[in-house]
Amino acid sequence: MLLNKLISKVEIVNKVGDLNLNITNIHSDSRKIKEGGLFVAINGFTKNGTEFISDAIKNGAIAIIVEPNVDIKNLGISDKIPIISVKNTRKALAEISCEFYDNPSKKLKLIGITGTKGKTTTTFMIKSILEKHGFNVGLIGSIAFYINEEKIEDTDRTTPESIDIQRYLSIMVERNVDVAIIEVSSQAMKLNRVTGCEFEVGLFTNFTEDHISPKEHPDMEDYFNCKLELIKMSKYGVINNDDTTVCKIKKLLPDKIIKTFSIDNKSDFKVNPNSVLITDSNIHFSILYNEKEEKIEASIPGKFSIYNAAGAIAVSSFFGVTANEIRNALKDLKVLGRSELVPNKLGLTIMIDYAHTPSSLESILTAVKTYAKGKIICAWGVGGDRDATKRPIMGEISGRLADFTVLMSDQVRTEDPLKILKEIEVGIIPTGKPYKIIVDRTEGIRYAISIAKPGDIIVIPGLGHDLYLERNGVKYPYDERKVIKQLIDEMIASGERTPIN
């Protein structure tokens, strides 16, 4: 596509060179640029995009887009390569990506899911329901990019970069997808990753403190407003009417068609609180759907799963699904790393979850506490280079709700793992509950298994679907399911533990 056409909707500050060039690929990562490429030099949190212009050119870039404050004359680039200065490079990347892929979101129904927690589980619930209705469904989220049951490509963030989103949506259009579902993080909104997308329905699951740090949001107001943008961008909205912040959206957007769901407060999709039954493997509840109370069962335990299911049902209602389709879709649904029970030769209850915020840790432990027959052993840590203020808060939660806490490394990134665990420890100590610090994650899991007895529940929050551990910029393969299996095999082989018959 001609460069002139690609940038037709971009706010340009300055440009030099011939813009009548045919662009064959676009990216903000110089390593992914190929011959005939357009390189968008975005400034990240640690690196300046202009540092990689020469690499992009070596890889085949024939045109460059830069930030407005870049002195084009001093870049030392050949006069044959056009350079375009734009007001906002991230927004420009999104707008150019939409143009390059011929605005695929206009050719299917796009659903966006935002909220502090529950995004991934809810997207999979909606996907399952709509597939039961007969739609071809695509999903872009923190686990992978799917079309129906086929995993097309792994993803490494909640919401991919804008160029990848448009590429995924374009593939969906080619594959005759009817409905696409995408997890939309607050960072995605702030960094213009979904700019240009046309959303049919936007869902706001809940809102609690998270992502407040120098590299994320300065305060809760900014965090909320970024998430609110999704509802503003959507034709229809769906919100949690039990959430004290989210429920205000109807008043904030009085002209928007918004449906509500709840357990406690009045709503369009009201769960009967007297119908709720939670076990160690599923949830049962009744919800108002098409003016009738329908019984629903889902295989992901916890009260929070009822909210996720109710939100998914409310979104799916815009697509004419039946109550039977909802029942069949949710009954046996499993989501990687979300209240995921790990089968094992010892017959222990071992649960992996993605909980990594105070509210999500409290939710998972509160849920487990309602059906635990023995002790709750919580083995976890928190990620480095993120909001440090939540560490003692989460320590207190684990100390208060778990019977024993094992503190171990998570995604430490560039921080000292022991320092992170010591900051969590500050919150545990006042609870008076027993705990142990074991920096190595595998050894921490080993210890949790070694002290567990039949009837106890081992909860391992943090990684969830992540299949790696990140340390100093390097991601090392790490699948907790395989780690657990190997540890138990070793314990059985050594005679430390005896397998069940």
Secondary structure as UniProt FT lines:
FT   HELIX           3..6
FT   TURN            7..9
FT   STRAND          12..16
FT   STRAND          25..27
FT   HELIX           30..32
FT   TURN            35..36
FT   STRAND          37..40
FT   HELIX           49..52
FT   HELIX           53..58
FT   TURN            59..60
FT   STRAND          61..66
FT   TURN            68..69
FT   HELIX           72..75
FT   TURN            79..80
FT   STRAND          83..86
FT   HELIX           89..100
FT   TURN            101..102
FT   HELIX           104..107
FT   STRAND          109..114
FT   HELIX           119..132
FT   TURN            133..134
FT   STRAND          137..140
FT   STRAND          144..147
FT   TURN            148..149
FT   STRAND          150..154
FT   HELIX           162..174
FT   TURN            175..176
FT   STRAND          179..183
FT   HELIX           186..190
FT   TURN            191..196
FT   STRAND          199..204
FT   TURN            214..215
FT   HELIX           220..233
FT   STRAND          234..240
FT   TURN            241..242
FT   TURN            244..245
FT   HELIX           246..248
FT   HELIX           249..252
FT   TURN            254..255
FT   STRAND          257..262
FT   STRAND          269..271
FT   HELIX           273..275
FT   STRAND          277..278
FT   STRAND          283..289
FT   TURN            290..291
FT   STRAND          292..298
FT   HELIX           303..316
FT   HELIX           317..319
FT   HELIX           323..330
FT   TURN            331..332
FT   TURN            336..337
FT   STRAND          340..341
FT   TURN            345..346
FT   STRAND          349..353
FT   HELIX           358..371
FT   STRAND          376..380
FT   TURN            388..389
FT   HELIX           390..401
FT   STRAND          404..407
FT   HELIX           417..428
FT   HELIX           429..431
FT   STRAND          435..437
FT   HELIX           441..451
FT   TURN            454..455
FT   STRAND          457..461
FT   TURN            464..465
FT   STRAND          468..471
FT   TURN            472..473
FT   STRAND          474..477
FT   HELIX           480..494
//
